[in-house]
Amino acid sequence: MKYAIVIPDGCADDPLPALGGRTPLQAADLPNMDRAARLGVVGRADNVPRPLTPASDVATLSLFGYDPLQVYTGRAPLETAAMGLHLGPDDYAIRCNLVHAPDGHMRDFTAGHISSEDGGVLVKALQHELGGREVAGGTIEFHPGVQYRNILIWRGKSASSPLEGTKCQPPHDIPDKAVADYLPQGPGAGLLIELMEASKPILAAHPVNQRRIAEGKKPATQVWLWGQGKAPTIEPFGQKYGPRGAIISAVDLVRGVGVLLGWHRIDVPGATGYLDTDYAAKGRYGVEALGAFDLVCVHVEAPDEASHEGRADEKVKALERIDRHIVGPLLDALPRYGDWRLLISPDHRTTLATRAHAYGAVPFAAAGTGIAPAGQTSYDEPTTAASSLAFDPGHRLMSWFLGR
């Protein structure tokens, strides 16, 4: 049996006046996703159990068949795994966004979608100025990642840590809001706020930011620290479910989950984790990977990014490109291998109205060998809301999809 999973990140949404009272899934022309719905079934799954925060870290674990209430330790450790960084038993990984907050408001949590080249230089400067310092019983390290997404590691010297129990706010959930109202709280708040403040003069004086300003680009004004946690312990996917998997994603978080599950990481040239990603290349690499792996997962961040920017037209375009360049080719290729199954599902909801992640069930479509057509004709929120097929908690969907 061959399996494929397509994740249009954050595509689930609410009806919008700008789209004639339709959701982006309804407004988009999606012949291949609708074909999957006709061939199989649509349903819904709730991937974010309370009190956990609705975000890709929690939701992706759930979508891949793991109970986040049992295995989730934080977002940053998942990204750290994708970067090949080792965490000791007393270490904490912390997500380190480069953000644009020039007037004390979160104007852009991506610092103008800063390039990995510019971002990497800035993070290395932070490491030079601040790295290696002993802070609160541990030492700190800054590590560059992809674009605005970077990692800070606090290397602990004992089992006790000031970061235990600290609460932080994801920057993408506070667009245009005053950052002072959303600073870290709890035992490690002082440590994180101190480092966030210390980053401001270093970044302000850096030639990369001065050049960006001269070019009319947004400078990275500070780092935003959040998503901290220790290294998780997760049973390998092959041991838990059987199939050998591969992950295709431009986002370290999703790649990190795949790496921790024991999946093979496939990097696609031209995959950016943004609206300009090379959809066709992701589709080609996904189809090619079917020859070597039992299960291939293709994740696309673009719909989520469009939601965070409040751009309904770009969200619709991203969905249409995923449909044409990824879902279509996979749906055509899978039957060549005999028994097959395809799952299309976002991880979580990201609404254009709020520009933030949201709780609630997401729609999925599943088709293939052994999945009898249920008579549904489209893949969208109203159709899945009317379906009797639902998984709550969402981590149970994977066993059903694999036929276990």
C-alpha positions in Angstrom: 0.0 0.0 0.0 1.2 3.5 -0.9 0.1 6.5 1.2 0.3 10.2 0.5 -0.6 13.1 2.7 -1.0 16.7 1.5 -1.1 19.4 4.2 -2.4 22.8 3.0 -1.3 24.5 6.2 -4.0 26.6 7.9 -6.4 26.4 4.9 -9.5 25.9 7.1 -11.3 29.2 7.5 -14.7 31.0 7.9 -16.9 32.5 5.3 -15.8 36.0 4.2 -17.6 38.9 2.7 -14.6 39.5 0.4 -15.2 36.0 -1.0 -18.9 36.4 -1.4 -19.7 34.8 1.9 -17.6 31.7 1.0 -14.6 30.2 2.6 -11.3 30.1 0.7 -11.8 26.4 0.0 -15.3 27.2 -1.5 -14.0 30.1 -3.5 -11.0 28.3 -5.0 -11.2 26.2 -8.1 -10.1 22.8 -6.8 -10.9 20.1 -9.3 -8.4 17.6 -7.8 -9.4 18.0 -4.2 -13.0 17.7 -5.3 -12.1 14.6 -7.3 -10.6 13.1 -4.1 -13.8 13.9 -2.3 -15.9 12.2 -5.0 -13.6 9.1 -5.0 -13.7 8.8 -1.2 -15.0 10.6 1.8 -14.8 13.9 3.6 -14.9 14.4 7.3 -13.4 16.5 10.1 -10.8 16.2 12.8 -10.0 18.3 15.8 -6.2 18.3 16.1 -5.8 20.8 18.9 -6.9 19.6 22.4 -7.3 22.3 25.0 -5.5 23.7 26.9 -2.8 23.5 24.2 -2.4 26.4 21.8 -3.7 26.1 18.2 -0.5 26.0 16.1 1.3 23.7 13.8 3.5 22.1 16.5 0.5 20.6 18.4 -1.7 20.1 15.3 0.9 18.4 13.2 1.7 15.8 15.9 -2.0 15.1 16.1 -2.4 14.8 12.4 0.5 12.4 12.2 -1.3 10.2 14.8 0.3 11.2 18.1 -1.6 12.5 21.1 -0.1 15.9 21.8 -1.3 15.8 25.4 1.1 12.9 25.8 4.2 13.8 23.7 4.2 17.6 23.2 6.9 19.5 25.0 7.1 22.7 23.0 7.5 24.1 19.4 11.2 24.9 19.4 12.4 21.4 20.2 10.7 20.1 17.1 12.5 22.7 14.9 15.8 22.0 16.7 15.5 18.4 15.5 15.2 19.5 11.9 18.3 21.6 12.3 20.4 18.7 13.6 21.0 20.3 16.9 21.2 18.1 20.0 19.4 18.8 23.2 20.7 17.4 26.5 18.2 16.3 29.2 18.5 19.7 31.0 18.5 21.9 27.9 15.7 24.0 26.5 15.2 25.1 22.9 13.4 28.4 22.4 12.0 29.7 19.1 13.7 33.0 18.2 11.8 35.0 15.7 13.3 38.0 14.0 10.4 40.5 14.0 9.6 44.1 13.0 8.1 46.0 16.0 9.5 49.5 15.5 6.8 51.4 17.5 6.2 48.8 20.2 3.6 47.0 18.1 4.0 43.7 16.3 3.9 45.1 12.8 5.5 42.1 11.1 6.4 38.8 12.8 8.5 37.9 9.8 10.6 41.1 9.6 9.4 41.6 6.0 10.0 37.9 5.3 13.6 38.4 5.8 15.8 36.1 3.7 17.7 33.3 5.3 20.9 35.0 4.2 20.1 38.3 6.0 18.6 36.5 8.9 21.5 34.2 9.3 24.0 37.1 9.5 21.9 38.9 12.1 21.6 35.7 14.3 25.3 35.1 14.0 25.9 38.7 15.3 23.6 38.0 18.2 25.6 34.8 19.0 28.8 36.9 18.8 27.5 39.5 21.2 25.3 37.5 23.6 26.1 33.8 23.0 28.1 31.9 25.5 26.9 34.0 28.4 25.8 32.3 31.6 22.3 33.3 32.3 20.1 31.9 35.1 22.2 28.8 35.6 22.8 28.0 32.0 24.5 29.2 28.9 22.8 30.5 25.7 23.4 29.8 22.0 21.8 31.4 19.0 21.4 29.3 15.9 20.2 30.5 12.5 17.3 28.7 10.8 15.1 29.6 7.8 14.3 33.2 7.1 12.8 34.7 10.3 12.6 31.4 12.1 15.6 30.8 14.3 16.5 28.9 17.6 18.0 29.9 20.9 19.2 27.1 23.1 19.6 27.4 26.9 22.1 24.8 28.0 21.1 23.9 31.6 23.6 22.7 34.2 21.0 21.0 36.4 17.5 19.5 36.2 16.0 22.7 37.5 15.3 25.5 35.0 13.7 29.0 35.3 12.0 28.2 32.0 9.8 25.5 33.5 6.3 26.9 33.6 7.0 30.0 31.7 4.2 31.2 29.3 5.0 32.9 26.0 2.9 34.3 23.2 3.4 33.4 19.5 4.1 36.6 17.6 2.0 35.6 14.6 -1.1 35.7 16.9 -0.6 39.3 17.9 -0.6 41.2 14.6 -0.4 45.0 15.1 -0.9 44.6 18.8 1.2 46.3 21.6 4.0 43.8 22.4 4.1 45.0 26.0 0.7 43.3 26.6 2.1 40.0 25.4 5.5 39.6 27.0 6.5 36.3 28.6 5.1 35.5 32.0 6.2 33.2 34.8 9.5 32.0 36.3 11.6 32.6 33.2 10.0 35.8 32.0 12.9 38.0 33.2 15.5 35.9 31.4 13.6 36.0 28.1 12.6 39.7 28.3 16.2 40.6 29.1 17.5 38.8 26.0 14.7 40.3 23.8 15.7 43.8 25.0 19.4 43.1 24.6 18.8 42.2 20.9 17.4 45.6 20.0 20.6 47.8 20.0 22.6 45.0 18.3 20.2 44.7 15.5 19.6 48.4 15.1 23.3 49.0 14.6 23.9 46.1 12.2 24.8 46.9 8.6 22.3 44.3 7.3 19.4 46.2 8.9 20.8 49.6 7.7 21.0 48.2 4.2 17.5 46.9 4.4 16.2 50.3 5.5 18.0 52.0 2.6 16.4 49.5 0.2 12.9 50.2 1.6 12.7 46.8 3.4 11.6 46.2 6.9 14.5 45.8 9.4 14.5 43.2 12.1 14.1 45.3 15.2 14.4 42.6 17.9 14.0 38.9 18.6 10.8 37.4 20.0 11.3 34.4 22.2 8.6 31.8 22.6 7.7 28.1 22.0 10.3 26.8 24.5 10.6 23.2 25.6 12.8 20.2 26.3 13.5 17.4 23.8 10.4 15.2 23.4 10.4 11.4 23.5 8.3 10.1 20.6 7.8 6.5 19.4 9.1 6.1 15.8 6.2 6.1 13.2 7.4 2.9 11.6 7.3 1.1 15.0 3.9 2.6 15.9 2.2 2.3 12.5 4.3 0.4 10.1 4.9 2.4 6.9 8.3 4.0 6.1 7.7 7.7 5.6 9.2 10.8 4.0 8.5 14.5 4.7 8.6 17.4 2.2 8.4 20.8 3.8 10.2 24.1 3.8 9.4 24.7 7.4 11.8 23.5 10.1 8.9 22.8 12.5 7.2 20.3 10.2 10.5 18.8 9.1 11.5 18.4 12.7 8.3 16.5 13.5 9.1 14.2 10.6 12.7 13.7 11.7 11.6 12.8 15.2 9.2 10.3 13.8 12.0 8.7 11.8 10.8 9.9 8.4 13.3 10.7 5.7 13.7 14.4 5.1 13.5 15.5 1.4 14.6 19.1 0.7 13.1 20.7 -2.5 15.0 23.4 -4.3 12.8 26.5 -4.6 10.6 25.6 -1.6 10.5 28.7 0.5 7.8 28.2 3.1 6.0 31.3 1.7 3.6 32.3 -1.1 6.3 32.1 -3.7 7.2 28.5 -3.0 7.8 26.2 -6.0 4.5 24.2 -5.9 5.3 22.2 -9.0 8.7 21.1 -7.7 7.1 19.9 -4.5 4.7 17.9 -6.5 7.4 16.4 -8.6 9.5 15.5 -5.6 6.4 14.0 -3.9 5.6 11.8 -6.9 9.2 10.7 -7.2 9.4 9.8 -3.5 6.5 7.4 -3.9 8.9 5.0 -5.5 11.1 4.7 -2.5 8.8 5.2 0.5 5.5 3.7 1.7 4.2 7.1 2.9 5.0 10.5 1.5 3.8 13.7 3.2 3.9 17.1 1.3 3.4 20.1 3.5 2.8 23.6 2.1 2.9 26.7 4.4 1.5 29.2 1.9 -2.2 29.2 2.9 -1.2 29.8 6.5 1.1 32.7 5.5 -1.7 34.3 3.4 -4.1 34.1 6.4 -1.5 35.8 8.7 -1.2 38.6 6.2 -5.0 38.9 5.8 -4.8 38.3 2.0 -7.9 36.3 0.9 -6.9 36.4 -2.8 -3.5 35.0 -2.1 -5.0 32.2 0.0 -7.3 31.2 -2.8 -4.4 31.2 -5.3 -2.2 29.1 -3.0 -5.0 26.5 -2.6 -5.4 26.4 -6.4 -1.7 25.9 -6.9 -1.6 23.1 -4.3 -4.5 21.5 -6.1 -3.0 21.7 -9.6 0.7 21.0 -8.9 0.6 18.7 -5.8 -2.8 17.0 -5.3 -3.4 16.3 -9.0 0.0 14.7 -9.7 -0.2 12.6 -6.6 -3.7 11.5 -7.3 -2.7 10.4 -10.8 0.5 8.7 -9.7 -0.7 6.7 -6.7 -2.8 4.1 -8.5 0.2 3.0 -10.5 1.5 1.3 -7.4 -1.5 -0.9 -6.8 -3.3 -0.3 -3.5 -3.1 3.4 -2.4 -4.6 6.0 -0.2 -4.5 9.8 -0.2 -5.3 12.2 2.7 -5.7 15.9 2.3 -5.9 17.9 5.5 -4.7 21.1 7.1 -3.2 20.8 10.5 -5.2 23.7 12.1 -7.5 26.6 11.2 -6.0 30.0 10.4 -8.7 32.6 9.8 -8.3 35.6 7.6 -10.6 37.7 9.8 -8.3 37.4 12.8 -5.0 36.7 10.9 -4.4 34.1 13.7 -4.6 30.4 14.4 -7.9 29.2 15.9 -9.4 26.2 17.7 -11.9 24.0 16.0 -12.1 20.9 13.7 -10.5 21.0 10.2 -11.9 19.4 7.0 -10.2 16.4 5.5 -10.7 14.3 2.3 -9.5 10.7 2.0 -9.7 8.4 -1.0 -8.2 5.2 -2.2 -8.2 1.4 -1.8 -10.9 0.3 0.7 -12.4 3.7 1.2 -16.0 3.5 -0.3 -17.3 6.7 -1.9 -19.8 8.5 0.4 -21.5 10.6 -2.3 -19.8 13.9 -1.4 -18.8 16.1 -4.3 -16.6 18.8 -2.9 -13.9 19.4 -0.3 -14.8 22.4 1.8 -16.0 23.3 5.3 -19.8 23.1 4.8 -19.6 19.7 3.1 -17.4 18.3 5.9 -19.5 19.8 8.6 -22.4 17.7 7.3 -20.4 14.5 7.3 -20.9 11.9 9.9 -17.2 11.0 9.8 -15.4 12.9 12.6 -12.4 12.3 14.8 -12.1 14.0 18.2 -9.4 13.8 19.3 -7.9 14.2 15.9 -4.9 11.9 16.4 -7.2 8.9 15.8 -7.6 9.9 12.2 -4.2 8.4 11.3 -5.0 4.9 12.4 -8.3 5.0 10.3 -6.5 6.4 7.3 -3.8 3.7 7.4 -6.5 1.0 7.8 -5.1 -0.1 11.1 
